[in-house]
Amino acid sequence: MAFTLHTLAQRPEVEPHIDRLAEVCWPRFLRQHDDLGLGEHWPDLFTTFADFQFVLREPGGRVVAAGQSVPFVWDGTAADLPESLADIVGRARRDRKAGRTPTALSAVAALVDPFERGKGVSAEVIRAMTALASVHRIGTLVAPVRPTLKASYPLVDMERYVRWRRDDGLSLDPWLRVHERLGAGIVRIAPCTLRITGTVQEWEEWTGMAFPDTGPYVVPGALQPVQIDREKDDGRYDDPNVWMLHKGVSR
Ligand SMILES: CC(C)(COP(=O)(O)OP(=O)(O)OC[C@H]1O[C@@H](n2cnc3c(N)ncnc32)[C@H](O)[C@@H]1OP(=O)(O)O)[C@@H](O)C(=O)NCCC(=O)NCCS
């Protein structure tokens, strides 16, 4: 199916669609305040970087997916990749302010309407990011990928998880696999791209679970256990991602 790409800069009226998709795509606990500061940078996506936020419409005009990304200066090394989503957007902002020419586009999110999943739309979102990079003469696309199936294996280290392969050599994880099929390779693990903390009661509300004791808990949608400390009335979750590099974006 041929999708039409509309950026937020071209069509400011698409912003509510991006908000709606974020609302339905992320587990509730991930939509809370990020201790690493993503909330402070979030508005920049919709203003400074409106050229890099977009939706995909199917031929009938319905919005089926959204992509969020920012351009930044990257020296090409694993060590120079930002640690968190807040770092990515903050760094893009500093680069823009200093007038530096971006060398890479970083994905921030790919969101496919739950009713449109399993139809290959996600690859179109990545292709759209590649196309945007190309339009802006940016030669590299990188993505902090949140492996979707990892939520079924929250007790396994991410380092081990990313090594799990199918017989065809591709990742066991379907979302990593989409990136691999498009030519991307793993650069490194990003152990904490978002940090969500709250009181035990907040965590119980966000997850619909009870946390009667101190300790680690497996929570639906979480890629590793949520740590609950009842004595300190504190719950904490670090969201790990996998940095992937897409080669061959043509300038
Ligand atoms: C991750 C996401 C973008 C994938 O979108 P999608 O359009 O449904 O993905 P596709 O149809 O291209 O399917 C991709 C792969 O996932 C597999 N898949 C789809 N739904 C699946 C499910 N529920 N369980 C396991 N695998 C699934 C598909 O079979 C396909 O793998 P294969 O072709 O190698 O067998 C979408 O699920 C989403 O928006 N999730 C919420 C937000 C998110 O996690 N975004 C990514 C992090 S930034």
The ligand as a Gaussian input file, in Angstrom:
#p B3LYP/6-31G(d) Opt

LIG

0 1
 C        6.689000      -2.022000      17.074000
 C        5.634000      -1.603000      16.040000
 C        6.039000      -0.241000      15.482000
 C        5.581000      -2.660000      14.936000
 O        4.625000      -2.230000      14.003000
 P        3.873000      -3.218000      12.954000
 O        3.518000      -2.392000      11.771000
 O        2.807000      -3.978000      13.613000
 O        5.023000      -4.220000      12.587000
 P        5.049000      -5.160000      11.304000
 O        3.671000      -5.458000      10.798000
 O        6.014000      -4.556000      10.357000
 O        5.608000      -6.480000      11.918000
 C        6.929000      -6.518000      12.289000
 C        7.252000      -7.893000      12.769000
 O        6.572000      -8.095000      14.002000
 C        5.821000      -9.286000      13.956000
 N        4.682000      -9.083000      14.824000
 C        3.647000      -8.268000      14.625000
 N        2.826000      -8.321000      15.682000
 C        3.396000      -9.176000      16.569000
 C        3.044000      -9.646000      17.847000
 N        1.941000      -9.242000      18.465000
 N        3.870000     -10.509000      18.465000
 C        4.989000     -10.920000      17.880000
 N        5.376000     -10.513000      16.663000
 C        4.590000      -9.656000      16.016000
 C        5.486000      -9.474000      12.515000
 O        5.229000     -10.807000      12.229000
 C        6.774000      -8.994000      11.858000
 O        7.785000      -9.949000      11.926000
 P        8.169000     -10.878000      10.693000
 O        7.631000     -10.255000       9.458000
 O        9.656000     -10.884000      10.706000
 O        7.586000     -12.173000      11.049000
 C        4.220000      -1.516000      16.688000
 O        3.951000      -2.734000      17.319000
 C        4.055000      -0.382000      17.694000
 O        3.705000       0.753000      17.331000
 N        4.283000      -0.689000      18.986000
 C        4.117000       0.278000      20.072000
 C        5.181000       1.344000      20.065000
 C        6.549000       0.770000      19.949000
 O        6.955000      -0.131000      20.673000
 N        7.310000       1.315000      18.994000
 C        8.652000       0.864000      18.727000
 C        9.626000       1.394000      19.683000
 S       10.201000       2.970000      19.211000

